Amino acid sequence: MTLDTASYIDALAGFIQAAPSSYHAAAEVAARLTAADFTRLDETADWPEAPGRYVVVRDGAVIAWIVPEGAGPLTPFRVLGAHTDSPGFKLKPHPTTSVNGWLQAGVEVYGGPLLNSWLDRELELAGRLVTTDGTEHLVRTGPFLRIPQLAIHLDRGVNNDGLTLDKQRHTQPVWGAGDSARFSQDGLLEHLASLAGVAASDIAGYDILTADTAAPARFGLDDAFFAAGRMDNLTSVFAGLTALLAEASSSESATGHISVLAAFDHEELGSESRSGAAGPFLADVLERIGAGLGASASDSLRSLAGSWCVSADAGHAVHPNYADRHDPVNKPVPGGGPLLKINANQRYATDAAGSALWARLCAAAGVPFQAFVSNNALPCGSTIGPITATRLGIRTVDVGAPLLSMHSARELVHVDDAAALAAAVTAFFAGE
């Protein structure tokens, strides 16, 4: 599949703006797929046994798949795994505080954000409210709050001594002016409730996180760079969505496998949740698909043994100002193509067979790729890849778009790398 880079980046920007939280991302994926004639399923209901296109949402995670005509109990799966969450801050209980005339929001650090990157930005709150009857309401504020940095006049040594942030005292954003006599501890929740069209007294729980509100932008020579929030890992989620939609619309859809997009929540926390990759969500879905095709326990194991998972998560491009932090030989460059992520200690699941698969996919898509391996002196992060391989026994390869400023409130990618990732994933679903 040939992608027009400019159109693809415009579409990626629109997706990122529509997905300020994992819950919005899962809902947006489901909405776009149902608009393309995918059937949204309820986990508590019976599922169709016939071939077709389906999508199911579990909290902030979403799984979608295409069962082709002629699929049977031994038909293998091709899974594109990604995640919907990003580091930032999450709203605490009783979040409204008042200090010296400033209204502040009580937040807890979510995952491992670059704390300083969140300073002096117009942020929004986004996520879900759940009312006493169990109904879920998505909500977002738009530009609403800010974590202000201390002026240099009051911290004269900051440029020489470095910025030190206390995660409790220095990360609480301001969102209004007033005092505790005017606003209760639930004043912020009252605002969120009004945006969702519900009564604050009906809110029984919430999962609300911060997101940067600056619009995504192309910039640099030849508009080669693209900056936005949450590209770790919405670059991969959108690549998978684009590929699945291409598969659904193709007049020559692949028939030898079942294409699956699995976008999990909570990867930034270790994936251990009911909607995370370490939870049962993907296993549950694959088992139900197999059952609908008449698979026995033995059939299911045989199907998984013939399956593949491409675990797509953002990786590191070589930072020009910190080149010594990277491997001295394998140095991913901007525009050099998506990464093949390798680690001897299985922090990534890539092995020789996975490397060969990725090489074939990129060749079929007509895009380059480049190897990534960590500097031996620095610890290597991990992905959902080893988790999925361990839980299900599916052969797995770890890949991703190379970024600068990973875990910043605003990350950077070369436009060609983002588009090339989508092209390679499209080749994966096409059966190349």
Protein Blocks (a to p, Z undefined) as FASTA:
>chain_A
ZZdfklmmmmmmmmmmmmmbfklmmmmmmmmmmmnopacddfkbccdfbecdddddehja
ccdddddehiafklccddddddfbdcdddddehkbcceehiacdddddehjadfklmgoi
acddedddddfkopacdddebjabdcddddfklomklmmnopaddfklmmcccfbdcdfk
lpcfklmmmmmmmmnopafklpgbdcdddddfbdcddedehhlaccdehklcmlmmmmmm
mmmmmmmmpcbbcfkbccdddddehklnnopafkbmklmmlmmmmmmmmmmnopafklmm
mmmmmpccddddddddddfklmmlpcfklccdehiapaddddfklpafcdfklmmmmmmm
mmmnopacddddddfkbccdddfklmmmmmnopacdddddddehihiabdcddfklmmmm
mmmmmmmmnoZZ
